[in-house]
Amino acid sequence: MQDGDQWLYTTGVNKSNEPGVPSVLLGISVTRKQNFKPKSKIIKPAPESVSIHRNLSEALSSFLRNEKITGSETKEALVSLVGLLSNYREERQRLFPEVFVFDDVSGILKTLPNSERVIIGSGPKTPATLGLALKRCAPLAQWGWSIYVLRAVNRFEYGLLRCGLTALSLTASELLIEQGHESLPAVLVRHISQHTIEVSGACQNSLRIHFGVTEESAEDPLLVARNFCSSIVTGVQGELREQVRNFYWRVFAGVLRSGHGCLATALKTNKTTLPSKFSDGVEITPPLDIAAKVSSLLKGESCESDTKLRATAALIRGMLYTDGVTVFRADGSVRAYNVFVKTPREASADGATLGGARRRAFGTLCSWVGRELHSAFFLSQDGHAEYRGRTR
């Protein structure tokens, strides 16, 4: 035996309960148990805490102060709302509702022509109330409907609102925020891409919250998409150009929010036929003449013209969601989709391929801009957007 060792003896005995039957010793087990000196405990440093809530709360405080909107309850509720919207789903379906917050509902409805308001509920001025509002209203906030939150004296009222008569009517965000004024305070919270939420106000202040891996210094996806929409309509004549551009802007704004990558290009107006390099795709014959559809609606404002234009917008979004390139022409028409172009495989020094197929195809399109092509547009699934072509 060594000093510090402990010896444990264990006996096993078979005891019988029958009279006259002796107990039998089955065996003896001897075990040595060593006494180990405990090691000194390692003291781990306290984990560093990064609070998104604190950073967002501070940023929203400054934003609301500049927008002349007071009340700590509103700030805390908006912090919670932004967090919920960052990845909001119902029945596993990702939703991207627009949420307006304002005080003067009568002034808002007067500003929005042909407006409708549907009251859904109300509750105390807490984050939980806005969470319930999102739960009840987000699945309904589609096809022109937006969620509203009215800041009453002691409560939040919430519901849905819409405005306009046709697919070309100005939207609530354009009327209340882009053309807004401090005399009618309003705040809009919405996705501008899959991982970026924008909080903007009638006083023209804005705040963007990035939840993805895209760097803040990346190009503004809204500006990139607007530039491409402008390039599609450079050949459209007169006052019709702005209306066709607005039509395309609403189409691409929906694509940005969806988080679906896409690739698009615009042919020069002198290209009357689809170039042979775009033969691996689906050519639309005859092309979709968007300017003619917009002109028809502006002249008659009939239900039939409006329905056709809305249906065409849905059709173009579907084309942009397919693999390959969607091909427009600078006169506002749609020429082809699901087009695949041959690309050189760029490789690094160790032979690894640089970029995905969409990125390489965009590089090829960019090399053709200025010759057959007027412009090119790239959007990745994480919201990174690029444009090649002239800007306004």
JOFEN-V291542 format. One record per residue. RES is the residue in one letter. SS is DSSP state (H for helix, E for strand, - for the rest). PHI is phi in radians with two decimals (* if undefined). OMEGA is omega in radians with two decimals (* if undefined). Layout:
res=<RES RES>
ss=<SS SS>
phi=<PHI PHI>
omega=<OMEGA OMEGA>
This chain:
res=<M Q D G D Q W L Y T T G V N K S N E P G V P S V L L G I S V T R K Q N F K P K S K I I K P A P E S V S I H R N L S E A L S S F L R N E K I T G S E T K E A L V S L V G L L S N Y R E E R Q R L F P E V F V F D D V S G I L K T L P N S E R V I I G S G P K T P A T L G L A L K R C A P L A Q W G W S I Y V L R A V N R F E Y G L L R C G L T A L S L T A S E L L I E Q G H E S L P A V L V R H I S Q H T I E V S G A C Q N S L R I H F G V T E E S A E D P L L V A R N F C S S I V T G V Q G E L R E Q V R N F Y W R V F A G V L R S G H G C L A T A L K T N K T T L P S K F S D G V E I T P P L D I A A K V S S L L K G E S C E S D T K L R A T A A L I R G M L Y T D G V T V F R A D G S V R A Y N V F V K T P R E A S A D G A T L G G A R R R A F G T L C S W V G R E L H S A F F L S Q D G H A E Y R G R T R>
ss=<- - - - E E E E E E E E E E - - - - - - - - - E E E E E E E E E E E - - - - - - - - - - - - - - - - - H H H H H H H H H H H H H H H - - - - - H H H H H H H H H H H H H H - - - E E - - E E - - - - E E E E - - H H H H H H H - - - - E E E E E E E E E - - H H H H H H H H H H H H H H - - - - - E E E E E E - - - E E E E E E E E - - - - - - - - - H H H H H H H - - - - - - - E E E E E E E E - - E E E E E E - - - - E E E E E - - - - - - - - - - H H H H H H H H H H H H - - - - - - - H H H H H H H H H H H H H H H H H H H - - - E E E E E E - - - - - - - - H H H - - - E E E E E E E E H H H H H H H H H H H - - H H H H H H H H H H H H H H H H H H H - - - E E E E E - - - E E E E E E E - - - - - - - E - - - - - E - - - H H H H H H H H H H H H E - - - E E E E E E E - - - - - E E E E - - - ->
phi=<* -1.88 -1.07 1.60 -1.46 -2.03 -1.95 -1.92 -1.87 -2.25 -1.94 -2.07 -2.18 -1.62 -1.67 -1.80 -1.62 -1.41 -1.10 1.48 -1.73 -1.28 -1.34 -2.07 -1.36 -1.46 2.91 -2.16 -1.92 -2.07 -2.25 -1.73 -2.02 -1.51 -1.62 -1.68 -1.32 -1.09 -1.32 -1.16 -1.24 -1.41 -1.61 -1.50 -1.17 -1.10 -1.12 -1.30 -1.82 -2.00 -1.79 -1.16 -1.04 -1.14 -1.10 -1.18 -1.09 -1.16 -1.14 -1.21 -1.04 -1.15 -1.07 -1.15 -1.11 -1.19 -1.52 1.08 -1.97 -1.85 1.97 -1.16 -1.10 -1.14 -1.07 -1.12 -1.18 -1.21 -1.01 -1.13 -1.09 -1.05 -1.09 -1.18 -1.23 -1.00 -2.64 -1.40 -2.40 -2.33 0.93 1.19 -1.70 -1.25 -2.12 -2.29 -1.30 -1.59 -2.19 -1.76 -2.19 -2.71 -1.92 -1.79 -1.19 -1.16 -1.14 -1.11 -1.18 -1.22 -1.28 -1.65 -1.20 0.92 -1.54 -2.33 -2.37 -2.10 -1.39 -1.81 -3.10 -2.74 -3.03 -1.09 -1.37 -2.34 -1.01 -1.08 -1.16 -1.20 -1.11 -1.19 -1.05 -1.14 -1.06 -1.44 -1.89 -0.98 -1.14 -1.65 -1.43 -2.45 0.93 1.67 -1.54 -2.22 -1.44 -2.15 -2.25 -1.69 -1.49 -1.39 -1.06 -2.08 -2.50 -1.76 -1.70 -2.41 3.12 -2.27 -2.48 -2.63 -2.67 1.55 -1.99 -2.22 -1.16 -1.75 -1.13 -1.11 -1.50 -1.08 -1.16 -1.20 -1.36 -1.57 -1.92 -1.14 -1.89 -1.30 -2.50 -1.11 -1.21 -2.29 -1.05 -2.74 -2.19 -2.10 -2.03 -2.77 -1.33 -1.93 -2.71 -1.04 -1.97 -2.26 -1.94 -1.95 -1.94 -2.27 -2.37 -1.17 -1.49 1.25 -1.62 -2.60 -2.44 -2.01 -1.98 -1.71 -1.87 -1.77 -1.66 -1.15 -1.23 -1.11 -1.35 -1.11 -1.06 -1.14 -1.09 -1.16 -1.15 -1.07 -1.14 -1.10 -1.09 -1.18 -1.04 -1.14 -1.20 -1.19 -1.97 -1.08 -1.61 -1.40 -1.53 1.04 -1.16 -1.15 -1.03 -1.17 -1.18 -1.19 -1.07 -1.10 -1.04 -1.18 -1.08 -1.19 -1.10 -1.27 -1.09 -1.15 -1.16 -1.02 -1.21 -1.23 1.35 -1.76 -1.14 -2.72 -2.45 -2.54 -2.58 -2.18 -1.31 -1.18 -1.18 -1.43 -1.60 -1.52 -2.16 -1.30 -1.03 -1.09 -1.18 -1.87 -1.26 -1.51 -3.08 -1.89 -1.47 -1.69 -2.24 -1.28 -1.06 -1.33 -1.60 -1.21 -1.06 -1.16 -1.16 -1.15 -1.08 -1.10 -1.20 -1.15 -1.33 -1.95 0.84 -1.51 -1.08 -1.12 -1.14 -1.14 -1.08 -1.11 -1.21 -1.12 -1.15 -1.16 -1.06 -1.11 -1.11 -1.17 -1.05 -1.07 -1.10 -1.14 -1.40 -1.39 -1.15 1.54 -1.79 -1.67 -1.88 -1.86 -2.22 -1.21 -1.66 1.57 -1.61 -1.89 -1.87 -2.89 -2.62 1.00 -1.61 -2.00 -1.97 -1.35 -2.21 -1.24 -1.44 -1.32 -2.35 -1.46 -1.07 -1.56 1.59 -1.34 -1.27 -1.70 1.39 -1.52 -1.09 -1.13 -1.10 -1.15 -1.13 -1.09 -1.04 -1.15 -1.06 -1.07 -1.21 -1.71 -1.14 1.78 -1.87 -1.28 -1.78 -1.57 -2.86 -2.53 -2.37 -2.29 -2.40 -1.58 -1.16 -1.54 1.67 -1.34 -2.19 -2.43 -2.40 -2.21 2.62 -1.32 -1.95 -1.20>
omega=<3.08 3.12 3.12 3.12 3.04 -3.13 -3.10 3.14 3.12 -3.14 3.07 -3.08 3.06 -3.10 3.12 3.12 -3.13 -3.14 3.07 3.12 -3.07 3.01 -3.08 3.08 -3.07 3.12 3.12 3.11 3.14 -3.10 3.09 3.12 -3.09 3.06 3.12 3.09 -3.12 3.09 3.13 -3.08 3.11 -3.14 -3.13 3.08 3.13 3.14 3.10 -3.09 3.07 -3.06 3.03 -3.12 -3.10 -3.14 3.14 3.14 3.13 -3.14 3.14 3.08 3.12 3.14 -3.11 3.09 3.11 3.11 3.11 3.08 -3.06 3.08 3.13 3.14 3.13 -3.13 -3.11 3.13 3.13 3.07 3.12 -3.12 3.12 3.12 3.13 -3.10 -3.04 3.12 -3.01 -3.13 2.97 -3.09 3.12 -3.12 3.11 -3.12 -3.08 -3.10 2.95 -3.13 3.07 3.07 -3.12 -3.10 -2.98 -3.06 -3.14 3.10 3.12 -3.09 3.08 -3.13 -3.10 -3.12 3.12 -3.05 3.05 3.14 3.10 3.14 -3.14 -3.12 3.11 3.14 3.14 -3.10 -3.11 3.05 -3.13 3.13 3.11 3.05 3.09 3.10 3.12 -3.14 -3.07 -2.98 -3.03 3.13 -3.12 -3.04 3.13 3.08 3.07 3.13 3.09 3.06 3.01 3.03 3.13 3.13 3.07 -3.04 -3.08 -3.03 2.93 2.96 -3.13 -3.14 -3.10 3.07 3.08 3.09 3.09 -3.12 -3.03 3.13 -3.13 -3.14 3.07 -3.12 3.11 3.14 3.12 -3.07 -3.05 -3.05 -3.08 3.09 -3.05 -3.14 -3.10 3.11 3.11 -3.06 3.09 3.11 3.11 3.08 -3.09 2.99 2.95 2.95 -3.01 -3.05 -3.12 3.08 3.10 3.00 -3.08 -3.06 -3.11 3.09 3.04 2.98 3.12 -3.13 3.13 -3.12 -3.08 3.11 -3.11 -3.09 3.14 -3.13 3.13 -3.09 -3.14 -3.12 3.12 -3.10 3.10 3.14 3.12 -3.14 3.12 3.12 3.13 3.11 3.10 -3.13 -3.13 -2.98 -3.10 -3.14 3.11 -3.01 2.93 -3.09 -3.14 -3.08 -3.10 3.13 3.11 3.09 3.11 3.08 -3.12 3.14 3.13 3.07 -3.08 3.07 3.08 3.11 3.11 -3.09 -3.03 -3.10 3.12 3.11 3.10 -3.14 -3.09 3.10 3.10 3.07 3.01 -3.07 3.14 3.11 -3.09 3.11 -3.14 -3.14 -3.10 3.13 3.09 -3.07 3.14 -3.12 -3.11 3.10 -3.14 -3.10 -0.11 -3.14 3.05 -3.10 -3.07 -3.14 3.12 3.13 3.12 3.13 3.14 3.14 -3.11 -3.12 -3.04 -3.07 3.13 3.10 -3.12 -3.14 3.13 3.13 3.13 -3.11 3.10 3.13 3.11 3.09 3.11 3.13 -3.13 3.08 3.11 3.09 3.14 3.13 -3.14 3.07 3.10 -3.04 2.96 -3.02 3.05 2.99 -3.03 3.00 3.09 -3.09 3.10 -3.00 -3.08 3.05 -3.14 -3.10 3.11 -3.13 3.11 -3.09 3.01 3.14 3.12 -3.10 3.07 -3.09 -3.12 3.06 -3.12 3.14 -3.13 3.09 3.12 -3.10 -3.13 3.13 3.14 3.11 3.10 3.10 3.10 3.11 -3.13 -3.14 3.14 3.14 -3.08 3.06 3.10 -3.01 3.08 -3.11 3.10 -3.07 -3.14 3.06 3.10 -3.11 -3.14 3.04 3.11 -3.08 3.09 -3.12 3.03 -3.12 3.12 3.05 -3.09 *>
